[in-house]
Amino acid sequence: GPYPKVAAFESTIKKRYVAKTGHGIAGGILQWYAANGDQGMFGAPLNEEGPYTTPDGRKVTAQLFERARIEFDESGNVTLARLGAEWLGQRGWT
C-alpha cells in the first residue's frame, strides 16, 4: 500500500521535498538521482529511503520512485531494481 507522507520541509542542496507525493529525497540517493535523470527519468519518490533486502538477499539502502527503485549497497554502488522482472517472478511467470 501507499507509504505515509512526511511533513513538508524546505528543499536544499542536500535534501528535496516533492509535494506531488509528499516524500523527500536526501543524501547519496538524491545526488545520484539528480545526476542521472532526476524526476524526468525516475519519477517522484513514493517513500523515504531505508533498509531493504533485495530478492537475491543483498542488504541495501533503497528508495522507491514512480519508475524505479534506487538501491545503494554498503560500498556505495548503485543499482536500479528490475521491478518488472520481480513482479513477474512473484507470479511465477519467469
DSSP file (Angstrom, degrees, kcal/mol; ACC not computed):
  #  RESIDUE AA STRUCTURE BP1 BP2  ACC     N-H-->O    O-->H-N    N-H-->O    O-->H-N    TCO  KAPPA ALPHA  PHI   PSI    X-CA   Y-CA   Z-CA
    1    1 A G              0   0    0      0, 0.0     2,-0.0     0, 0.0     0, 0.0   0.000 360.0 360.0 360.0-179.9    0.0    0.0    0.0
    2    2 A P        -     0   0    0      0, 0.0    45,-0.1     0, 0.0     3,-0.0  -0.299 360.0-120.4 -66.4 150.0    1.0    3.6    0.0
    3    3 A Y        -     0   0    0     43,-0.6     2,-0.0     1,-0.1     0, 0.0  -0.663  35.9 -94.4 -89.5 146.4    3.7    4.8    2.3
    4    4 A P        -     0   0    0      0, 0.0    -1,-0.1     0, 0.0     2,-0.1  -0.339  42.6-121.0 -60.5 137.2    2.9    7.5    4.9
    5    5 A K        -     0   0    0     18,-0.1     2,-0.3     1,-0.1    18,-0.2  -0.351  23.2-129.5 -73.3 159.7    3.8   11.0    3.8
    6    6 A V        -     0   0    0     16,-2.6     2,-0.1     1,-0.1     3,-0.1  -0.721  31.8 -86.7-107.0 161.5    6.2   13.1    5.7
    7    7 A A        -     0   0    0     -2,-0.3    -1,-0.1     1,-0.1    15,-0.0  -0.413  55.0-100.0 -63.9 139.2    5.8   16.7    6.9
    8    8 A A        -     0   0    0     -2,-0.1     2,-0.3     9,-0.1    -1,-0.1  -0.275  46.9-177.4 -59.2 145.5    6.8   19.2    4.2
    9    9 A F        -     0   0    0     -3,-0.1     2,-0.3     0, 0.0     8,-0.2  -0.952  34.2 -89.7-141.9 162.2   10.3   20.7    4.6
   10   10 A E        -     0   0    0     -2,-0.3     2,-0.2     6,-0.1     5,-0.0  -0.575  44.7-125.0 -74.8 128.9   12.3   23.3    2.8
   11   11 A S        +     0   0    0     -2,-0.3     5,-0.2     6,-0.1     2,-0.2  -0.498  35.6 170.2 -75.1 142.9   14.4   21.8    0.0
   12   12 A T        -     0   0    0      3,-3.3     3,-0.3    -2,-0.2     5,-0.0  -0.716  54.1 -83.8-134.6-174.4   18.2   22.5    0.0
   13   13 A I  S    S+     0   0    0     -2,-0.2     3,-0.1     1,-0.2    -2,-0.0   0.752 129.9  44.3 -66.2 -23.0   21.1   21.1   -2.0
   14   14 A K  S    S+     0   0    0      1,-0.2    13,-1.5    12,-0.1     2,-0.3   0.583 122.4  24.7-100.3 -12.6   21.2   18.1    0.4
   15   15 A K  E     -A   26   0A   0     -3,-0.3    -3,-3.3    11,-0.2     2,-0.4  -0.995  61.6-161.6-152.7 147.5   17.5   17.3    0.6
   16   16 A R  E     -A   25   0A   0      9,-2.8     9,-2.3    -2,-0.3     2,-0.4  -0.994   7.8-151.5-136.2 131.0   14.5   17.8   -1.5
   17   17 A Y  E     -A   24   0A   0     -2,-0.4     2,-0.6     7,-0.2     7,-0.2  -0.865   8.3-157.2 -99.3 134.4   10.8   17.7   -0.7
   18   18 A V  E >>> -A   23   0A   0      5,-2.7     4,-2.1    -2,-0.4     5,-1.2  -0.910   4.4-168.4-114.5 103.5    8.4   16.6   -3.5
   19   19 A A  T 345S+     0   0    0     -2,-0.6    -1,-0.1     1,-0.2     5,-0.0   0.813  79.7  72.0 -61.7 -32.1    4.9   18.0   -2.8
   20   20 A K  T 345S+     0   0    0      1,-0.2    -1,-0.2     3,-0.1    24,-0.0   0.867 119.9  14.2 -52.2 -40.5    3.4   15.8   -5.5
   21   21 A T  T <45S-     0   0    0     -3,-1.0    -1,-0.2     2,-0.2    -2,-0.2   0.537 101.0-120.2-114.2 -11.4    3.9   12.7   -3.5
   22   22 A G  T  <5S+     0   0    0     -4,-2.1   -16,-2.6     1,-0.3     2,-0.3   0.815  73.7 113.6  75.8  30.1    4.6   14.1    0.0
   23   23 A H  E   < -A   18   0A   0     -5,-1.2    -5,-2.7    22,-0.2    -1,-0.3  -0.900  53.3-137.0-132.2 161.4    8.1   12.5    0.2
   24   24 A G  E     -A   17   0A   0     -2,-0.3     2,-0.4    -7,-0.2    -7,-0.2  -0.739   1.5-150.7-116.1 164.5   11.7   13.6    0.3
   25   25 A I  E     +A   16   0A   0     -9,-2.3    -9,-2.8    -2,-0.3     2,-0.3  -0.991  27.6 162.3-130.8 138.7   15.0   12.6   -1.2
   26   26 A A  E >>  +A   15   0A   0     -2,-0.4     4,-1.7   -11,-0.2     3,-0.7  -0.917  34.5   3.9-148.4 172.9   18.3   13.1    0.5
   27   27 A G  H 3> S-     0   0    0    -13,-1.5     4,-2.2    -2,-0.3     5,-0.1  -0.044 116.8  -8.6  55.6-141.7   22.0   12.2    0.7
   28   28 A G  H 3> S+     0   0    0      1,-0.2     4,-2.5     2,-0.2    -1,-0.2   0.828 133.9  55.8 -62.6 -35.1   23.6    9.9   -1.7
   29   29 A I  H <> S+     0   0    0     -3,-0.7     4,-2.9     2,-0.2    -1,-0.2   0.932 108.9  47.7 -65.4 -42.7   20.3    8.8   -3.4
   30   30 A L  H  X S+     0   0    0     -4,-1.7     4,-2.8     2,-0.2     5,-0.3   0.927 111.8  50.3 -62.2 -44.2   19.5   12.5   -4.1
   31   31 A Q  H  X S+     0   0    0     -4,-2.2     4,-1.7     2,-0.2    -2,-0.2   0.936 115.6  41.7 -60.0 -46.5   23.0   13.1   -5.6
   32   32 A W  H  X S+     0   0    0     -4,-2.5     4,-1.0     2,-0.2     6,-0.2   0.930 115.1  51.0 -66.5 -45.6   22.8   10.0   -7.8
   33   33 A Y  H ><>S+     0   0    0     -4,-2.9     5,-2.9    -5,-0.2     3,-0.7   0.921 112.1  46.4 -56.4 -49.4   19.1   10.7   -8.8
   34   34 A A  H ><5S+     0   0    0     -4,-2.8     3,-0.6     1,-0.2    -1,-0.2   0.841 114.3  47.9 -65.7 -34.7   19.9   14.4   -9.7
   35   35 A A  H 3<5S+     0   0    0     -4,-1.7    -1,-0.2    -5,-0.3    -2,-0.2   0.607 114.1  46.7 -81.9 -11.8   23.0   13.4  -11.7
   36   36 A N  T <<5S-     0   0    0     -4,-1.0    -1,-0.2    -3,-0.7    -2,-0.2   0.061 135.1 -54.3-125.7  26.0   21.3   10.6  -13.7
   37   37 A G  T X>5 -     0   0    0     -3,-0.6     4,-1.1    -4,-0.1     3,-0.6   0.172  65.7-152.2 128.4 -19.9   18.0   11.9  -14.9
   38   38 A D  H >>< -     0   0    0     -5,-2.9     4,-2.5     1,-0.2     3,-1.0  -0.063  65.4 -21.6  56.0-152.3   16.1   13.2  -11.9
   39   39 A Q  H 3> S+     0   0    0      1,-0.3     4,-1.6     2,-0.2    -1,-0.2   0.800 133.9  63.3 -63.8 -31.0   12.3   13.3  -11.9
   40   40 A G  H <4 S+     0   0    0     -3,-0.6    -1,-0.3     1,-0.2    -2,-0.2   0.822 115.4  30.8 -63.5 -30.7   12.1   13.1  -15.7
   41   41 A M  H << S+     0   0    0     -4,-1.1    -2,-0.2    -3,-1.0    -1,-0.2   0.881 135.9  20.9 -92.0 -47.9   13.8    9.7  -15.7
   42   42 A F  H  < S-     0   0    0     -4,-2.5    25,-2.7     1,-0.3    26,-0.4   0.583  95.8-134.4-104.7 -13.2   12.7    8.1  -12.4
   43   43 A G     <  -     0   0    0     -4,-1.6    -1,-0.3    -5,-0.5    -2,-0.1  -0.334  45.1 -38.1  83.6-173.0    9.6   10.0  -11.4
   44   44 A A  S    S-     0   0    0      1,-0.1    22,-1.6    21,-0.1    23,-0.1  -0.477  70.2 -92.0 -86.5 157.2    8.8   11.3   -8.0
   45   45 A P  B     -B   65   0B   0      0, 0.0    20,-0.3     0, 0.0   -22,-0.2  -0.412  28.6-168.6 -69.4 144.8    9.7    9.5   -4.7
   46   46 A L  S    S+     0   0    0     18,-3.3   -43,-0.6     1,-0.1     2,-0.3   0.464  70.9   2.6-110.8  -7.0    7.0    7.2   -3.3
   47   47 A N  S    S-     0   0    0     17,-0.8     2,-0.3   -23,-0.1    -1,-0.1  -0.908  84.1 -85.6-157.3-176.5    8.6    6.6    0.1
   48   48 A E        -     0   0    0     -2,-0.3    16,-0.2     1,-0.1    14,-0.1  -0.675  54.3 -92.3 -95.4 156.3   11.6    7.6    2.2
   49   49 A E        +     0   0    0     -2,-0.3    14,-0.2   -25,-0.2    -1,-0.1  -0.335  61.5 143.5 -65.8 151.8   14.9    5.8    1.8
   50   50 A G  E     -C   62   0B   0     12,-2.0    12,-3.0    -3,-0.1     2,-0.1  -0.977  51.3 -54.2-172.3 176.7   15.5    3.0    4.2
   51   51 A P  E     +C   61   0B   0      0, 0.0     2,-0.3     0, 0.0    10,-0.2  -0.371  54.4 175.1 -67.8 145.1   17.0   -0.5    4.7
   52   52 A Y  E     -C   60   0B   0      8,-2.6     8,-2.9    -2,-0.1     2,-0.6  -0.992  27.9-143.1-151.7 141.7   15.9   -3.1    2.2
   53   53 A T  E     -C   59   0B   0     -2,-0.3     6,-0.2     6,-0.2     5,-0.0  -0.951  27.7-137.3-106.5 120.3   16.7   -6.7    1.4
   54   54 A T    >   -     0   0    0      4,-2.6     3,-2.4    -2,-0.6    27,-0.0  -0.231  28.1-101.4 -70.8 163.2   16.6   -7.4   -2.3
   55   55 A P  T 3  S+     0   0    0      0, 0.0    -1,-0.1     0, 0.0    -2,-0.0   0.782 125.3  54.0 -57.0 -26.2   15.0  -10.6   -3.7
   56   56 A D  T 3  S-     0   0    0      2,-0.1    -2,-0.1     1,-0.0    -3,-0.0   0.314 124.9-102.7 -92.6  10.7   18.5  -12.1   -4.1
   57   57 A G  S <  S+     0   0    0     -3,-2.4     2,-0.2     1,-0.3    -1,-0.0   0.458  70.2 145.5  91.3   2.1   19.3  -11.4   -0.5
   58   58 A R        -     0   0    0      1,-0.0    -4,-2.6    -5,-0.0     2,-0.6  -0.512  45.4-134.3 -73.6 141.8   21.5   -8.3   -0.7
   59   59 A K  E     +C   53   0B   0     -6,-0.2    15,-0.4    -2,-0.2     2,-0.3  -0.874  42.4 153.9 -95.3 120.3   21.2   -5.7    2.1
   60   60 A V  E     -C   52   0B   0     -8,-2.9    -8,-2.6    -2,-0.6     2,-0.5  -0.863  49.7-112.4-137.5 168.4   20.9   -2.2    0.6
   61   61 A T  E     +CD  51  72B   0     11,-2.9    11,-3.1    -2,-0.3     2,-0.3  -0.947  50.3 177.3 -99.8 129.0   19.6    1.2    1.3
   62   62 A A  E     -CD  50  71B   0    -12,-3.0   -12,-2.0    -2,-0.5     2,-0.3  -0.922  26.5-164.6-137.4 157.5   16.8    1.8   -1.1
   63   63 A Q  E     - D   0  70B   0      7,-1.9     7,-2.3    -2,-0.3     2,-0.4  -0.991  20.7-133.9-141.7 136.8   14.1    4.3   -2.2
   64   64 A L  E     - D   0  69B   0     -2,-0.3   -18,-3.3     5,-0.2   -17,-0.8  -0.755  24.6-179.5 -94.4 132.1   11.1    3.7   -4.4
   65   65 A F  E >   -BD  45  68B   0      3,-3.5     3,-0.5    -2,-0.4   -22,-0.2  -0.714  46.0 -93.4-120.3 173.2   10.2    6.1   -7.2
   66   66 A E  T 3  S+     0   0    0    -22,-1.6   -23,-0.2    -2,-0.2     3,-0.1   0.826 123.6  19.1 -58.7 -32.3    7.4    6.1   -9.7
   67   67 A R  T 3  S+     0   0    0    -25,-2.7     2,-0.3     1,-0.2    -1,-0.2   0.257 128.4  17.7-125.2  12.8    9.6    4.3  -12.3
   68   68 A A  E <   -D   65   0B   0     -3,-0.5    -3,-3.5   -26,-0.4     2,-0.5  -0.986  56.9-127.7-168.4 161.9   12.4    2.7  -10.4
   69   69 A R  E     -D   64   0B   0     -2,-0.3    12,-2.5    12,-0.3     2,-0.5  -0.990  29.5-151.4-117.0 118.6   13.8    1.5   -7.0
   70   70 A I  E     -DE  63  80B   0     -7,-2.3    -7,-1.9    -2,-0.5     2,-0.4  -0.792  14.8-166.8 -92.6 128.0   17.3    3.0   -6.5
   71   71 A E  E     -DE  62  79B   0      8,-2.8     8,-2.3    -2,-0.5     2,-0.4  -0.949  11.5-167.6-121.7 135.2   19.5    0.8   -4.3
   72   72 A F  E     -DE  61  78B   0    -11,-3.1   -11,-2.9    -2,-0.4     6,-0.2  -0.980  12.0-153.9-116.4 129.5   22.8    1.7   -2.6
   73   73 A D    >   -     0   0    0      4,-2.1     3,-2.1    -2,-0.4   -13,-0.1  -0.426  39.3 -90.5 -93.4 179.1   24.9   -1.1   -1.2
   74   74 A E  T 3  S+     0   0    0    -15,-0.4   -14,-0.1     1,-0.3    -1,-0.1   0.709 126.9  55.2 -64.5 -19.8   27.4   -0.7    1.7
   75   75 A S  T 3  S-     0   0    0      2,-0.1    -1,-0.3     0, 0.0    -3,-0.0   0.457 120.5-106.4 -89.2  -1.8   30.2    0.1   -0.8
   76   76 A G    <   +     0   0    0     -3,-2.1     2,-0.2     1,-0.3    -2,-0.1   0.536  69.4 149.1  88.2   7.1   28.2    2.9   -2.4
   77   77 A N        -     0   0    0      1,-0.0    -4,-2.1    -5,-0.0     2,-0.4  -0.539  37.0-142.1 -74.3 141.0   27.4    1.0   -5.6
   78   78 A V  E     +E   72   0B   0     -2,-0.2     2,-0.3    -6,-0.2    -6,-0.2  -0.868  21.9 174.8-107.5 135.6   24.1    1.9   -7.1
   79   79 A T  E     -E   71   0B   0     -8,-2.3    -8,-2.8    -2,-0.4     2,-0.5  -0.969  24.6-136.4-131.9 153.8   21.8   -0.5   -8.8
   80   80 A L  E     -E   70   0B   0     -2,-0.3   -10,-0.2   -10,-0.2   -12,-0.0  -0.938  32.1-116.5-106.5 130.5   18.3    0.0  -10.2
   81   81 A A        -     0   0    0    -12,-2.5     2,-1.4    -2,-0.5   -12,-0.3  -0.301  12.8-127.6 -65.9 148.1   15.8   -2.7   -9.4
   82   82 A R     >  +     0   0    0      1,-0.2     4,-2.5   -14,-0.1     5,-0.2  -0.640  39.2 171.3 -91.4  74.1   14.4   -4.9  -12.1
   83   83 A L  H  > S+     0   0    0     -2,-1.4     4,-2.6     1,-0.2    -1,-0.2   0.856  71.6  51.3 -60.2 -40.4   10.8   -4.2  -10.9
   84   84 A G  H  > S+     0   0    0      2,-0.2     4,-2.4     1,-0.2    -1,-0.2   0.931 111.8  46.6 -63.1 -45.2    9.1   -5.8  -13.9
   85   85 A A  H  > S+     0   0    0      2,-0.2     4,-2.5     1,-0.2    -2,-0.2   0.890 112.7  50.7 -64.1 -39.5   11.2   -9.0  -13.5
   86   86 A E  H  X S+     0   0    0     -4,-2.5     4,-2.2     2,-0.2    -2,-0.2   0.936 110.5  49.2 -62.1 -45.8   10.4   -9.0   -9.8
   87   87 A W  H  X S+     0   0    0     -4,-2.6     4,-0.8     1,-0.2    -2,-0.2   0.925 113.9  45.2 -60.9 -46.3    6.7   -8.6  -10.4
   88   88 A L  H ><>S+     0   0    0     -4,-2.4     5,-2.6     1,-0.2     3,-0.8   0.901 111.4  53.3 -64.7 -40.6    6.6  -11.4  -13.0
   89   89 A G  H ><5S+     0   0    0     -4,-2.5     3,-1.5     1,-0.3    -1,-0.2   0.867 102.3  57.9 -62.7 -37.0    8.7  -13.6  -10.7
   90   90 A Q  H 3<5S+     0   0    0     -4,-2.2    -1,-0.3     1,-0.3    -2,-0.2   0.751 109.6  46.3 -63.8 -22.6    6.3  -13.1   -7.8
   91   91 A R  T <<5S-     0   0    0     -3,-0.8    -1,-0.3    -4,-0.8    -2,-0.2   0.331 118.1-112.1-101.9   5.3    3.6  -14.5  -10.1
   92   92 A G  T < 5S+     0   0    0     -3,-1.5    -3,-0.2    -4,-0.2    -2,-0.1   0.731  80.9 124.0  74.4  23.6    5.7  -17.4  -11.3
   93   93 A W      <       0   0    0     -5,-2.6    -4,-0.2     1,-0.2    -5,-0.1   0.393 360.0 360.0 -99.3   2.4    5.9  -16.1  -14.9
   94   94 A T              0   0    0     -6,-0.3    -1,-0.2    -5,-0.1    -5,-0.1   0.413 360.0 360.0-115.8 360.0    9.7  -16.1  -15.2
